């Protein structure tokens, strides 16, 4: 046994000794290599993983959630926000369109849930407003489902002339600004609570 130790000491001095071994025959070099590999792999993962970019600010203001339950068509629905950007609504949304004679909130709130953008105006309608709204409906880009998700209707109970809505978002306007409506539309279309056409 002492002869083996003496040979190992001489070999280490000459630089030809095998690496010291742990009990059970494992080499320190093998363990050190494994540690280096784990650290390098973890560092590589950290550098190459997809880093989340900060979310682009959405145009408009958040509106508190008022729920999403279905109620029978024609039911009176008490909303807290005016106009509402979420809340109880009728079982079916309205078809995309411009409703100059009116559309019950229970319908267009359901549209919001499906990722639509709704433009509301305080009556009476300004001259040429219907044409402007129909041009938006015709010209705005389609949603990911291939349809333009746009509804416009009058709404009395609001402090500004216009409100542009999506699910839990609202943009107030005192003049109908097509560029602002389009910016809001692009930021919010298909962002409803339900991912449906």
C-alpha positions in Angstrom: 0.0 0.0 0.0 2.8 2.5 0.8 4.5 1.6 -2.4 1.4 2.6 -4.4 1.3 6.0 -2.5 5.0 6.6 -3.3 4.5 5.9 -7.0 1.4 8.2 -7.1 3.4 11.0 -5.4 6.3 10.6 -7.9 3.9 10.6 -10.8 2.1 13.7 -9.6 5.5 15.5 -9.3 6.2 14.6 -13.0 2.6 15.5 -14.1 1.8 12.0 -15.3 -0.5 11.0 -12.4 -4.1 10.1 -13.0 -6.6 12.5 -11.5 -7.5 11.8 -7.9 -10.5 9.6 -7.5 -13.4 9.8 -5.1 -14.6 6.7 -3.3 -16.2 4.4 -5.7 -13.8 5.3 -8.4 -15.3 8.5 -9.6 -12.9 11.1 -10.9 -13.0 14.8 -9.6 -12.4 15.9 -13.2 -15.6 14.1 -14.3 -17.6 15.9 -11.6 -16.0 19.3 -12.4 -16.8 18.8 -16.1 -20.4 18.1 -15.3 -20.7 21.2 -13.2 -19.1 23.3 -16.0 -21.6 21.8 -18.5 -24.6 22.5 -16.3 -23.5 26.1 -15.7 -22.7 26.7 -19.4 -26.1 25.1 -20.4 -28.0 27.2 -17.9 -26.2 30.4 -19.1 -26.9 29.5 -22.7 -30.6 29.0 -21.9 -30.7 32.3 -20.1 -29.2 34.2 -23.0 -31.2 32.4 -25.8 -34.6 32.1 -24.1 -37.3 34.4 -25.6 -37.4 37.5 -23.5 -40.8 39.0 -23.1 -41.0 42.5 -24.5 -42.9 45.1 -22.6 -46.5 45.2 -23.7 -47.3 48.0 -26.0 -49.6 50.4 -24.3 -53.2 50.1 -25.4 -54.9 53.2 -26.6 -57.8 54.2 -24.3 -58.5 53.6 -20.6 -59.4 50.4 -18.8 -63.0 50.1 -17.7 -63.8 47.8 -14.6 -65.2 44.4 -15.4 -68.9 44.1 -14.9 -69.2 40.4 -15.7 -70.4 38.5 -18.7 -73.5 36.6 -18.0 -76.3 36.1 -20.6 -79.7 37.6 -19.9 -83.0 37.2 -21.9 -83.3 39.6 -24.9 -85.2 42.7 -23.8 -84.1 42.5 -20.2 -83.3 45.8 -18.5 -79.6 45.6 -17.7 -78.2 48.0 -15.0 -74.6 48.9 -16.0 -72.2 50.8 -13.7 -70.2 52.3 -16.5 -71.8 54.5 -19.2 -71.3 53.3 -21.8 -70.5 49.8 -20.6 -67.4 48.0 -21.8 -68.4 44.6 -20.3 -71.3 43.2 -18.3 -74.4 41.2 -18.7 -75.7 40.9 -22.3 -78.1 39.2 -24.6 -77.4 35.7 -25.9 -76.5 36.8 -29.4 -74.3 39.6 -30.7 -75.5 42.0 -33.5 -74.2 41.6 -37.0 -71.4 44.1 -37.8 -73.0 47.3 -39.0 -74.0 50.9 -38.5 -77.3 51.2 -36.5 -78.3 54.9 -36.8 -81.7 54.2 -35.3 -80.3 52.5 -32.2 -79.1 49.1 -30.9 -79.7 47.9 -27.4 -76.5 47.7 -25.3 -77.3 44.1 -24.5 -76.4 43.2 -28.2 -73.3 45.3 -28.7 -71.8 44.4 -25.3 -71.9 40.8 -26.6 -70.1 42.0 -29.7 -67.4 43.4 -27.4 -67.0 40.0 -25.7 -66.3 38.6 -29.2 -63.5 41.1 -29.8 -65.5 43.8 -31.7 -64.9 47.5 -31.6 -68.0 49.6 -31.0 -68.3 53.3 -31.8 -71.0 55.1 -30.0 -72.2 58.6 -30.7 -74.3 60.9 -28.6 -77.5 61.9 -30.6 -78.4 63.8 -32.6 -76.0 62.5 -35.2 -73.8 65.1 -36.9 -74.3 65.7 -40.6 -72.3 63.1 -42.6 -71.7 60.9 -39.6 -73.5 57.8 -41.1 -71.3 58.0 -44.2 -68.1 58.2 -42.1 -69.1 55.2 -40.0 -70.1 53.2 -43.0 -66.7 54.0 -44.6 -65.0 52.7 -41.4 -67.0 49.5 -41.6 -66.1 49.0 -45.2 -62.4 50.1 -45.0 -61.1 48.8 -41.7 -58.9 45.7 -41.8 -60.5 42.3 -41.2 -60.0 40.5 -38.0 -58.1 37.2 -37.8 -61.4 35.6 -38.7 -61.7 37.6 -42.0 -64.5 39.8 -40.9 -64.5 43.5 -39.9 -65.5 43.5 -36.3 -67.2 47.0 -36.2 -70.5 48.2 -34.8 -71.7 51.8 -34.5 -74.8 53.0 -32.7 -76.2 56.0 -30.8 -75.9 56.1 -27.0 -77.3 59.0 -24.8 -75.8 58.6 -21.4 -72.2 59.7 -21.8 -70.2 62.9 -21.2 -68.5 63.1 -24.6 -69.8 63.1 -28.1 -68.1 59.7 -29.0 -66.9 56.6 -27.2 -64.9 53.9 -28.9 -65.2 50.6 -27.0 -63.7 47.1 -26.8 -64.0 44.6 -24.0 -63.0 46.5 -20.8 -61.5 49.5 -22.8 -62.9 52.9 -23.7 -61.6 55.9 -25.7 -63.4 59.2 -25.4 -63.5 61.5 -28.4 -65.2 64.9 -28.8 -64.7 64.8 -32.5 -64.9 61.7 -34.6 -61.2 61.1 -35.6 -61.0 58.3 -38.1 -57.2 57.8 -37.4 -57.8 57.5 -33.6 -60.7 55.1 -34.2 -58.5 53.0 -36.5 -55.6 53.1 -34.0 -57.9 51.9 -31.3 -59.4 49.2 -33.6 -56.0 47.8 -34.5 -54.9 47.7 -30.9 -58.1 46.0 -29.6 -59.8 44.0 -32.4 -59.9 40.3 -31.5 -59.1 41.1 -27.8 -62.5 40.1 -26.4 -63.1 37.7 -23.6 -64.1 35.1 -26.1 -62.0 34.2 -29.2 -64.9 34.0 -31.7 -65.8 35.6 -35.0 
